[in-house]
């Protein structure tokens, strides 16, 4: 089994946090999004993972540090790493074709925009599986349309009229990914109109029309990381899940002085906290320093310094120095507020 991860986008909805850090490497509940997603997929499928391909953008943003991290991530899972570049943002279908040489045999394609908890069961009668989650407002998502045998017959983006309540979460299985490659070849051979992109859905539609059987797989938990406010909610939910799973969320090197931690919270390596009350729902990245603060439902990245703050909802980037108070805070990397 192979895993292919298209992650070349700039994550504009999560700015300013993605101005210097690729969205899949944003830490939520202490761990980058892409790592958590891949580990969950590896844990959930029965077949061993032999190869993991990452499709990233230009080297000016996805630099050496990103490449090194992704290669080490694949090796930790016993898989061979592959790095592909998508130099031009021409859509999800185009991104997958950047990893064309990996398209053959069984493969999972996963977009690192979300976090999941599920057993990813592979239907042996299906040529492909698209994982979905039931949602209360399907008009806000891409959804699947099913026939009477519960086979997928169409994908509809943000339907104005009810199609189904099964939203596509961005994880796909192909029994023979060569079929997807051949379908996408036909798609990318066509000229684009201004503003158009080559999407994975175009390849899927081509496969369905040619007779491929697509089935749904349903996840139990699906958490979005689309924008700062939603990501804060995902951080709190993931902390609760990790606590329930028995994961140790406080690094042994963290220093607490005259402070209270209200779980669940993640406290990273070499964090220093004094005269503060932290939690619930707070994640604090490596080497951060917290002094005289009251923090709830906050997500703080590495190397930041917070002093004299009372915050109930804040997403704070790397290398931030912040003194002050606000109702809602979303501060990007290397900011200094006093």
N, C-alpha and C positions, 0 to 999 in steps of 0.2 A: 504494500500500500504506500502511496505517495501523498504528501500534503503540499498543496500549492497555496501560497498566501499573497494575494495582490495587495500591496500596501504603499503604492507610490503617491497617493493623494496627499495634499497639504493640510487636510483637516481644518478647513476654513471656519466651520461652525464652532470649533473649540478654541479659536483665537481669543486672547493673546497667548494661550499656553502652547500652541503649536507653531509659534513664530520661530522658535529655536529648537524645539523637540518634536520629532515626528509623532503624530497622534498615537500610533500603536505602541510607542515606547513611554507614553504617559503612565505613571504609576497610579494604580487604583488599589486601595487596600494593601499597599506595600509592594505590589509587583506590576511590571508593565503589562498592558492589556494583551499584547500579542503573546507573551509567555503564558499567561493564564489560559487563553483560548486554546493554544496548541497543546498544553499539558492536559487540558480537559478532553480534547479530542483523542489524544493518545490513550488516555485512561479509559475512554468510553468505547473505543472500537476494539474488536478482538484480534484483528490482524496486526502483525508487527509493521512498524513504519520504517521503510528503507531509505526514503529520500524526502527532504523538505526543501522546497523552492520558494524563495522570497523575491517578489517583484517590487523593486524600490525605484525611487525617482533619481534625479540627477545628483552627482557627487557633491555639488555645492551645499545641498541640504542633507542628503543621506550619505554622510561621509564615512571615513575609515572606522570611527568608533561604532557606528551603526552596523556596518558590515561585520566587524569583529564580534559584536554582541550576538547578532543573528546566527553566525556560524557556530559560536559556542553553544547557543541554545539548541540547535539541531544535534550537535555532537553529544550534548547531555542526554538526549533522548535516543541515542544509538543510531541516528540517521545521518546520511550524507548530506551536507549542506550545499545549496546552489543559490547563487545570487544572480538575478537578472535585472536589467535596467529598462525602465519605461521612460524614455527621454521626453516624450510628448504626451500630454494628457488626452488621449483619444478614446477613453472609455474603458469599461471593465472587460469587454471582449478583447480589445486590443492588448490590455495588460496581460491577460491569460496567454495570448499568442506570443508574448515576449518570452514565455517559458515553454515554447513549442516543443523543445527536445525532451521535456519531461512528460508530455502528453502521450501516454501509452499505458495500457493496463489500468488497474483500479486506482482511483485517485479521489481525494477529497479536496475541494476548493473552499477556502474559508476566508472571509473578509474580517479583519480584526477591528471591527467597529463595536462589537458587543461581547458580553460575557455570558456563558451558559452553564447550566447544570443539567445533564441528561445522559441516558444510555442511548448512544447513537446506533440503533438497530438497523441493519442493512437487509432490505427485503430481497431474497434470492430470486424472486420472479421479476424484479424491476431492472431495467437498464440503467436507471438513475433514481436518486432520491433527493428531494429538496426538503430541508427541515423548516418547519413552520411553528408558529405559536398562535394560539387563539387570542384575539384582541377584542376590546370593546368598541374600538373606533377604526374599523378596517379602511375607511376612506382616507386615512392618514398614512397608509402603508401600501407596499406592493403585495398583492394577495394572489393565491392560486385559485383557479376554477377547476372543478372536478366533474367527472362524468358519473354515471350510476354505479360503476365499478370502483369508484374512488381513485381513478387514475387522473393525473393532471393533464388537462387539455388546453390550458392557457394560463398565462401570467398577465395580470392586469395591474398597472401602476396607479395608485390612488383613485380607485373607482368612484365615480359619482353616484352610481347605483349599486346596490348590494350584489356582490359576486360570491364572496364567502368571508368568514371571519378568521381565516388562516393566513397570517402574515408571514412573508418570506423573511428569514432572519439572516441570510447571507452565508449559509453553509450547504454545500452540494456534494453529492457522491455520484461518481460515474463508474459503472462497472468496467467499461472500456473507454478511457478518456481519449483514445484515438478518434472515437465518434464525434466528440465535442470539437476536437481539432479540425476534422474535416468540415464540420458545419461552420466553424468560425472562419475557416479559409474562404468559404463562399461569401461570408459576410464582409470580411475586410477587403475582399477584392472589389467591392462596390465603392463608388465615389461618394464621399460625404457631402451633404449640403451644409451651408454655413450654420454653425451651432450644433450640428449633429455629432454623435459619438458612436463607436462600435460597442455594443453592450453584450454581456453574457446572455441576456434574455433573447437576443436575436439568434444566437446559436442554439439555445434551448428550443425556441419555436421551430427552427429548421429541423431539429432532431425529432420533435413531436410529429411534425408533418410527414416525416419519413417513416414513422411507425415505431419509434422508440417509446418504451413504456416508462413513464415517470410516476413515482409514488411519493407520498408525503411521509416524513418522519416528524414526530411532534416532541418538542423539548418541554421539560417541566418548568425551567426557570430561564428567562431571557432578560438580560439587563443591558440597556443602551448606554453608550458613552458619546452621544452626539454633540452635546453642548455643555457648558459649565454647570448649569443647574441640574440637568439630568445626570451628569457624571457624579455630582455630589450625592444624589440619591442612590446611584449604583454603588458608590463607595460604601455608604452606610449599610446597604443590603448585603454586599459582599462580606463586610466585616461580620455581620450576623451569621452568615453561612459558614465562614471560616471558624468562627467561635464554636458553632454547633458541630462542626467536623473535628473539633479538638485541636486545631492548629495553634501553635504558640505564636502570639502576635506581638510580643514584646522582646526585643533583642536584649541579650544579656549584658551588652556593653552600655545600654542606656543608663543615664544618671538621673535619679529623681531626688530632689531636695525640697522638703516641705510642700509636697504636691500630692494631689489625688488623681488617680486614673479611674474613670467610670467606664467599664467595658460595654461594648466591644470597641477597642482602639488598637491601631497598629502603631508601634513605636519602633522606629528604625535604628540602625546601627549608629552608635556614638552620638545619640541624641542627648541633649541636656535640658532638663525641665526643672524650674525652681519657682516656688511660690505661686503655683498654678493649679487649676482644676481642669482636667482634660477629659472630654467625653460626655455622652457616648457618641459613636459614629465619627471618630477623628482618626485620620492617618497622618503620620508625621514622618517625613523622609529622612534619609541619612544625614547626620552631622547638623541637623537643625537645632536651634537654641530657642527655648521658650521661657520668657521671664515675666512673671506677674500677669498671667493671662487666664481668661475663662473661655474655653473653646468647646463648641458642640457642632457636630456634623460639618467638619472641616476637612479639607484635603490639602496637605502641605507637602511640597516636593523637597528636594535635597538642598542643604546648605543655606536655609533661610533663617532669619533672626526676627522673632516677634516679641514685642515688649509692650506691656500696659494695654492689653487688648481684651475686649469682651466681644466675641464673635459667635453667632449661632449658625452661620451659613457662609463659608468662604472657601474659594479655591485659589491657592497661592502657589506660584511657580517656584523655580529654582533660584537661588541667590537673591532672594527678596529680603529687604530690610524695611520693617513696617512698624511704625508707632502711630496709633490713632484708632478710630472707631467708625464703623459704617453699618448699615442694615444688611446689605448684601455686597460681597466683595469677590471680584475675579481679577487677580493681578498676575501679569505675565512675568517671565524670567527677568532677573537683573534690575528689578524696580527698587526704588528707595523712597519710602513714604514716612514722613515724620511730622 
